[in-house]
Amino acid sequence: MDKIIKITDIAAPELDMFARLTEAQLRNRLEPEKGVFICESAKAIRVALAAGCAPKALLMERRHLTGQGAELMALCPDAAVYTADREVLEKLTGYTVNRGILCAMARPTPKTVEEVCAGARRVAVLEDITDSTNVGAVFRSAAALGMDGVLLSESCCDPLNRRAVRVSMGTVLQVPWAYLPGWPEEGMARLHALGFKTAAMALSDDSVPVDDPALKAEPRLAVVLGTEGDGLKSTTVAACDWTVRIPMAHGVDSLNVAAAGAVAFWELRAR
């Protein structure tokens, strides 16, 4: 097949998107319509394609040309396919390619906060979460446990970061999301104007348990999760309508943000 290209020079410029461009360069902030993201693993790639993302090129181990990669090539008839053995791909990318397949895709058109919140009853709000693994895990839980959308403060990790996409199993392309500028003051006011009550996940003397009946009965609720180390800012907690705790045993004081999000999403899902 003409579109299958054996890699003979890992310095070739057409491979830059897989190996040498930074996340900021892939996003192409000056011209977002030209931005690219890297989708890793066949499952995540299929989810992205089903969500309407446009493939630009595939990078895969040679052994997948007649295996799971064959199906992906059929779904991406216009995309070039660069191939080599595992050792060459690892030398090119600098990391082990999960399940041997990457796909460079055009970034989807960003959504607005209003688009994400239209018709939503439950949204997650992420404040300053910078770890891509945590962002991906939160999205996966949000998709599985009833969140209608995700909003992020501007300092959060990009949900289309390669690792976030992989950890989320592609759900960052299923759950609508948007950045929420001016967080917390302007962002909080915007959520209230859209009819949402806000619930800060934080340890506090005046907090209510996550299974509080009145909290669960809120018609529109934004569940606010904080950064990995320090949690939510005190100003954010003070500005929220609710402060919510997850009761714990054995002297454990807190959960990882992704685990806490999963518990909160399940308990507070819209009935």
C-alpha positions as CSV (number, residue, x, y, z in Angstrom):
1,M,0.0,0.0,0.0
2,D,1.4,3.4,-1.0
3,K,0.4,5.1,2.2
4,I,2.6,2.7,4.3
5,I,6.0,4.3,4.8
6,K,8.9,2.4,6.4
7,I,10.9,4.7,8.7
8,T,14.5,4.8,7.6
9,D,15.4,8.2,9.2
10,I,14.0,9.0,12.6
11,A,15.1,12.7,12.1
12,A,12.7,13.1,9.2
13,P,10.7,16.3,9.7
14,E,7.3,14.6,8.9
15,L,7.9,12.6,12.2
16,D,8.3,15.7,14.3
17,M,4.7,15.6,15.6
18,F,5.3,12.2,17.1
19,A,8.8,12.9,18.5
20,R,10.0,16.4,18.7
21,L,7.2,18.9,19.1
22,T,6.3,20.0,22.7
23,E,2.7,19.9,23.9
24,A,2.5,23.7,23.5
25,Q,3.7,23.3,19.9
26,L,1.2,20.6,19.2
27,R,-1.6,22.8,20.6
28,N,-0.4,25.6,18.3
29,R,-2.0,28.3,20.4
30,L,-1.4,31.0,17.9
31,E,-3.4,29.1,15.3
32,P,-5.6,26.6,17.2
33,E,-7.2,25.4,14.0
34,K,-3.9,23.9,13.0
35,G,-3.4,22.2,16.4
36,V,-2.6,18.5,16.7
37,F,-2.9,15.9,19.5
38,I,-1.5,12.5,19.8
39,C,-3.8,9.6,20.5
40,E,-2.2,6.4,21.9
41,S,-3.6,2.8,21.7
42,A,-6.1,1.3,19.3
43,K,-9.0,1.7,21.6
44,A,-8.5,5.4,22.3
45,I,-8.0,6.0,18.6
46,R,-11.3,4.3,17.7
47,V,-13.0,6.4,20.4
48,A,-11.5,9.6,18.9
49,L,-12.5,8.6,15.3
50,A,-16.1,7.9,16.5
51,A,-16.1,11.3,18.1
52,G,-15.4,12.8,14.7
53,C,-11.7,13.6,15.1
54,A,-9.7,13.9,11.9
55,P,-6.6,11.6,11.6
56,K,-3.4,13.1,10.1
57,A,-1.0,10.2,10.4
58,L,-0.5,6.8,12.1
59,L,2.7,5.5,13.7
60,M,2.7,1.8,14.5
61,E,4.9,-1.2,15.0
62,R,5.4,-3.3,11.9
63,R,3.7,-6.3,13.5
64,H,0.4,-4.4,13.7
65,L,0.1,-3.8,10.0
66,T,-1.7,-7.1,9.6
67,G,-3.2,-7.1,13.2
68,Q,-5.2,-4.4,15.0
69,G,-3.5,-1.7,13.0
70,A,-5.2,-3.0,9.8
71,E,-8.6,-2.0,11.1
72,L,-7.4,1.5,12.0
73,M,-5.9,1.9,8.5
74,A,-9.2,1.0,7.0
75,L,-10.9,3.7,9.2
76,C,-8.2,6.3,8.2
77,P,-7.9,5.8,4.4
78,D,-6.2,9.1,3.8
79,A,-3.7,9.1,6.6
80,A,-0.1,8.2,6.1
81,V,1.1,5.2,8.1
82,Y,4.7,5.3,9.4
83,T,6.0,2.0,10.6
84,A,9.1,0.3,12.1
85,D,10.0,-2.2,14.7
86,R,9.4,-1.5,18.4
87,E,13.0,-0.6,19.1
88,V,13.0,2.1,16.4
89,L,9.8,3.6,17.6
90,E,11.1,3.8,21.2
91,K,14.2,5.5,19.9
92,L,12.1,7.9,17.9
93,T,9.6,8.9,20.6
94,G,11.7,8.4,23.7
95,Y,9.1,6.2,25.5
96,T,7.4,2.8,25.1
97,V,4.5,3.2,22.7
98,N,1.5,1.8,24.4
99,R,0.2,-1.2,22.5
100,G,2.4,-0.1,19.6
101,I,0.2,2.5,17.8
102,L,-0.1,6.3,17.8
103,C,-2.3,8.5,15.8
104,A,-1.8,12.3,15.2
105,M,-5.1,14.0,15.0
106,A,-6.5,17.4,14.4
107,R,-7.6,19.1,17.6
108,P,-11.4,19.4,17.7
109,T,-13.0,22.8,17.8
110,P,-12.9,24.1,21.4
111,K,-16.3,24.3,23.2
112,T,-17.5,27.3,25.3
113,V,-18.6,27.0,28.9
114,E,-22.1,27.6,27.8
115,E,-22.0,24.8,25.3
116,V,-20.7,22.4,27.9
117,C,-23.3,23.4,30.4
118,A,-26.3,23.5,28.1
119,G,-28.8,20.9,29.4
120,A,-26.2,19.6,31.9
121,R,-27.3,18.7,35.5
122,R,-23.8,17.7,36.8
123,V,-20.4,19.0,35.8
124,A,-17.0,18.6,37.3
125,V,-14.7,21.6,37.8
126,L,-11.0,21.0,38.0
127,E,-8.8,23.6,39.7
128,D,-5.1,23.7,38.9
129,I,-4.8,19.9,38.3
130,T,-1.5,19.6,36.5
131,D,-0.8,15.9,36.4
132,S,-1.9,14.4,33.1
133,T,-2.5,11.0,34.6
134,N,-4.9,12.5,37.2
135,V,-6.7,14.6,34.5
136,G,-7.2,11.5,32.4
137,A,-8.4,9.4,35.3
138,V,-10.9,12.1,36.3
139,F,-12.3,12.2,32.8
140,R,-12.7,8.5,32.7
141,S,-14.6,8.6,36.0
142,A,-16.7,11.5,34.8
143,A,-17.7,9.6,31.7
144,A,-18.5,6.4,33.5
145,L,-20.3,7.9,36.5
146,G,-22.7,10.4,35.2
147,M,-21.0,13.8,34.8
148,D,-22.4,15.7,31.8
149,G,-19.3,17.8,31.3
150,V,-15.9,19.0,32.7
151,L,-14.7,22.5,33.2
152,L,-11.0,23.3,33.9
153,S,-9.2,26.3,35.3
154,E,-6.7,27.7,32.8
155,S,-3.7,26.3,34.7
156,C,-4.9,22.7,34.4
157,C,-3.2,20.2,32.2
158,D,-4.5,20.0,28.7
159,P,-7.0,17.1,28.5
160,L,-5.6,16.3,25.0
161,N,-2.1,15.7,26.4
162,R,-1.0,12.3,25.1
163,R,-0.9,10.7,28.5
164,A,-4.2,12.2,29.6
165,V,-5.9,10.9,26.4
166,R,-4.4,7.4,27.0
167,V,-5.3,7.2,30.7
168,S,-8.8,8.4,30.0
169,M,-9.2,5.6,27.4
170,G,-10.3,8.4,25.0
171,T,-13.2,9.7,27.1
172,V,-11.7,13.2,26.9
173,L,-13.2,13.0,23.4
174,Q,-16.6,11.8,24.7
175,V,-17.3,14.1,27.7
176,P,-17.7,17.7,26.6
177,W,-15.2,20.1,28.2
178,A,-14.0,23.7,28.2
179,Y,-11.7,26.0,30.0
180,L,-13.3,28.3,32.6
181,P,-11.5,31.6,32.5
182,G,-11.1,33.9,35.5
183,W,-11.4,31.1,38.1
184,P,-12.4,31.3,40.8
185,E,-14.2,34.7,41.0
186,E,-15.4,35.1,37.4
187,G,-15.8,31.4,36.8
188,M,-17.9,30.9,39.9
189,A,-20.1,33.8,39.0
190,R,-20.5,32.3,35.5
191,L,-21.6,29.0,36.9
192,H,-24.1,30.6,39.3
193,A,-25.5,32.6,36.4
194,L,-26.0,29.3,34.5
195,G,-28.0,28.0,37.5
196,F,-25.4,25.8,39.1
197,K,-24.8,25.4,42.8
198,T,-21.1,24.7,43.5
199,A,-19.8,21.9,45.8
200,A,-16.2,22.2,47.0
201,M,-14.6,18.8,47.8
202,A,-12.6,19.8,50.9
203,L,-12.0,18.9,54.5
204,S,-13.7,21.5,56.7
205,D,-15.5,21.7,60.0
206,D,-18.6,23.0,58.3
207,S,-18.6,20.4,55.5
208,V,-21.4,18.0,54.8
209,P,-21.0,14.3,53.9
210,V,-21.0,13.5,50.2
211,D,-24.2,11.5,50.7
212,D,-26.2,14.4,52.2
213,P,-29.8,14.2,50.8
214,A,-30.2,17.9,50.3
215,L,-26.9,18.1,48.4
216,K,-27.8,15.2,46.2
217,A,-31.2,16.8,45.4
218,E,-29.7,19.9,43.9
219,P,-31.1,20.2,40.4
220,R,-27.8,21.5,38.9
221,L,-24.5,20.9,40.7
222,A,-20.8,21.7,39.9
223,V,-18.4,19.4,41.8
224,V,-15.2,21.3,42.3
225,L,-11.9,19.3,42.7
226,G,-8.6,20.8,43.7
227,T,-4.9,20.3,42.8
228,E,-3.0,17.2,43.8
229,G,-0.9,18.6,46.6
230,D,-2.8,21.4,48.5
231,G,-6.4,20.8,47.3
232,L,-8.7,23.7,46.7
233,K,-7.7,27.3,47.4
234,S,-9.3,28.7,50.5
235,T,-11.0,31.4,48.5
236,T,-12.6,28.8,46.2
237,V,-13.9,26.8,49.2
238,A,-15.3,30.0,50.7
239,A,-17.0,31.0,47.5
240,C,-18.8,27.6,47.0
241,D,-22.3,27.0,48.1
242,W,-21.4,23.7,49.7
243,T,-18.3,22.2,51.2
244,V,-18.3,18.4,50.9
245,R,-16.3,15.7,52.6
246,I,-15.9,12.0,51.9
247,P,-16.0,10.2,55.3
248,M,-13.0,8.0,55.7
249,A,-11.7,5.3,58.1
250,H,-8.4,4.1,59.6
251,G,-7.1,7.7,60.1
252,V,-6.8,8.3,56.3
253,D,-7.1,12.0,55.8
254,S,-7.6,12.3,52.1
255,L,-7.8,10.5,48.7
256,N,-6.0,11.0,45.4
257,V,-8.0,13.6,43.4
258,A,-9.0,11.1,40.8
259,A,-10.3,8.6,43.5
260,A,-12.1,11.4,45.3
261,G,-13.7,12.5,42.1
262,A,-14.9,9.0,41.3
263,V,-16.6,8.7,44.7
264,A,-18.2,12.2,44.4
265,F,-19.4,11.6,40.9
266,W,-21.1,8.4,41.8
267,E,-22.8,9.8,45.0
268,L,-23.8,13.1,43.4
269,R,-24.9,11.9,40.0
270,A,-28.2,13.2,38.8
271,R,-31.1,10.9,39.7
